[in-house]
Structure formats: C-alpha cells, structure tokens
Amino acid sequence: MSTFDEIIKIRRSIREYSDKEVDDEDILKILKAGMQAPGSRLGAEPWEFVVVKNKDTLKKLGEIKPRVTNAPVAIVLVGNIERSFYKLVWQQDMSAAAENMLLEAVNLGLGALWNGVAPEEERMKQIAEIIGIDDITTLKPFCIITVGYPADGWENKFMDKFDEKRIHYEKY
Ligand SMILES: Cc1cc2nc3c(=O)[nH]c(=O)nc-3n(C[C@H](O)[C@H](O)[C@H](O)COP(=O)(O)O)c2cc1C
C-alpha cells in the first residue's frame, strides 16, 4: 500500500493492460471505494455498477470505447436517476465515485482508465443496450472504468500537472 500522497500524485490514465487477471477481491475494493465517495445527498446516491469480464461483452463495449476491448475488467458506472434526490447533478455524483475508483486501483497496484460515455445520448444508448438496459430515461451509463495490470510501457508515475497561474486568491 502506498501513502495517499503517493497515490494521488502517481495516478495516470493506463490505457493498455497485461493479460494478468484482476482478483475479484480487488474489484470489490474498487467498488467499495466508489460507493465511499461524496454524493449530493446522503442516502440518495445514484450510482450503480455493472462489472464486465466476459470477453464478448468487452469486445462489444470496445466497439464504442476502444480501450475496453483488451481490458481484463470493465466497470460500467450507471446513474440511476430514480435513486437520486438532486437529479440535475447526477453526473457530479458519478464523477466523485469514478475518481475514488481510479485512486483505489492505483492503491492496489493496478492501472485504470476513465472511458467517457455521458453526456452523448447515442453513446449512452449503445452502451446501455450492451449491458441490458433498454431505456436510458432512468438508468444512464455515465462512464466505463477499465482496470488491469499495466502493460509494458505503461505505469502509474508522477507527472507534474500543477500550474500556479490557475490559482486566484480572494478574487479572480
Ligand atoms: C470525463 C473524462 C472522460 C475521459 N474519457 C476518456 C476516454 O474516453 N478515453 C481515454 O483514453 N481517456 C479518457 N479520459 C482520460 C483523460 O484523457 C486523462 O485523464 C487525461 O488525458 C489526463 O491524463 P492522466 O489521467 O494520466 O492524468 C477521460 C477523463 C475524464 C475525466
């Protein structure tokens, strides 16, 4: 386990993975991290998760989001609008969960990638159909987090993204 300071600094988008399988226990830890995120209303978090390991399904998802094809596991984050209280901010709730999941993956020595899905309706519909959702009025695919052990040439490592010019004190 790394320290939080290391994890947050070294997290990178890992887009290619080795063939090594990811333990179910680790997948569960990543899901738990997602559900530990802040939400716009306690008890009304919209997040639900579809864990995909089936190669045919990964391939189908990969036709829409190419990086999914060769990932050992993909987690589709689905926003359930019925569950949410502040319905307009469901994407913000989902984002908080997604970032937590990326960081937990790093913590476990894995690599992960946020594959964007929402807000493009067509893409959301295509992903929904593949994972067995026939209507995106209530259940909205938000993003797909792919997870795996980084392939050769890919690693979580520090890249300095700090930019002092973005900081404003007291007034813009
Ligand atoms: C909303 C969102 C959507 C993203 N969608 C994709 C995507 O579809 N494909 C991809 O390769 N990376 C995607 N990324 C990852 C970004 O490209 C990546 O975070 C960015 O280039 C910075 O690199 P880093 O994650 O290594 O710091 C997405 C990230 C976010 C936050």
The ligand as a MOL file (V3000), in Angstrom:
LIG
                    3D

  0  0  0     0  0            999 V3000
M  V30 BEGIN CTAB
M  V30 COUNTS 31 33 0 0 0
M  V30 BEGIN ATOM
M  V30 1 C -14.6610 12.9370 -18.2000 0
M  V30 2 C -13.4720 12.1640 -18.6850 0
M  V30 3 C -13.5910 11.4010 -19.8170 0
M  V30 4 C -12.4830 10.6860 -20.2970 0
M  V30 5 N -12.6470 9.8890 -21.3780 0
M  V30 6 C -11.5830 9.2170 -21.8580 0
M  V30 7 C -11.7480 8.3400 -22.9670 0
M  V30 8 O -12.8490 8.1580 -23.4670 0
M  V30 9 N -10.6520 7.7150 -23.4330 0
M  V30 10 C -9.4090 7.8730 -22.8740 0
M  V30 11 O -8.4610 7.2780 -23.3480 0
M  V30 12 N -9.2220 8.6790 -21.8050 0
M  V30 13 C -10.2870 9.3370 -21.2720 0
M  V30 14 N -10.1420 10.1100 -20.1460 0
M  V30 15 C -8.8090 10.2200 -19.5100 0
M  V30 16 C -8.1340 11.5430 -19.8790 0
M  V30 17 O -7.7920 11.5490 -21.2320 0
M  V30 18 C -6.9010 11.7230 -18.9560 0
M  V30 19 O -7.3180 11.7680 -17.6170 0
M  V30 20 C -6.0920 12.9660 -19.2990 0
M  V30 21 O -5.5050 12.8450 -20.5640 0
M  V30 22 C -5.0100 13.2510 -18.2690 0
M  V30 23 O -4.1170 12.1740 -18.1450 0
M  V30 24 P -3.9020 11.4450 -16.7320 0
M  V30 25 O -5.1920 10.7810 -16.3660 0
M  V30 26 O -2.8060 10.4510 -16.9730 0
M  V30 27 O -3.5250 12.4810 -15.7150 0
M  V30 28 C -11.2290 10.7850 -19.6290 0
M  V30 29 C -11.1480 11.5340 -18.4630 0
M  V30 30 C -12.2540 12.1900 -17.9680 0
M  V30 31 C -12.1380 12.9600 -16.6580 0
M  V30 END ATOM
M  V30 BEGIN BOND
M  V30 1 1 1 2
M  V30 2 1 2 3
M  V30 3 2 2 30
M  V30 4 2 3 4
M  V30 5 1 4 5
M  V30 6 1 4 28
M  V30 7 2 5 6
M  V30 8 1 6 7
M  V30 9 1 6 13
M  V30 10 2 7 8
M  V30 11 1 7 9
M  V30 12 1 9 10
M  V30 13 2 10 11
M  V30 14 1 10 12
M  V30 15 2 12 13
M  V30 16 1 13 14
M  V30 17 1 14 15
M  V30 18 1 14 28
M  V30 19 1 15 16
M  V30 20 1 16 17
M  V30 21 1 16 18
M  V30 22 1 18 19
M  V30 23 1 18 20
M  V30 24 1 20 21
M  V30 25 1 20 22
M  V30 26 1 22 23
M  V30 27 1 23 24
M  V30 28 2 24 25
M  V30 29 1 24 26
M  V30 30 1 24 27
M  V30 31 2 28 29
M  V30 32 1 29 30
M  V30 33 1 30 31
M  V30 END BOND
M  V30 END CTAB
M  END
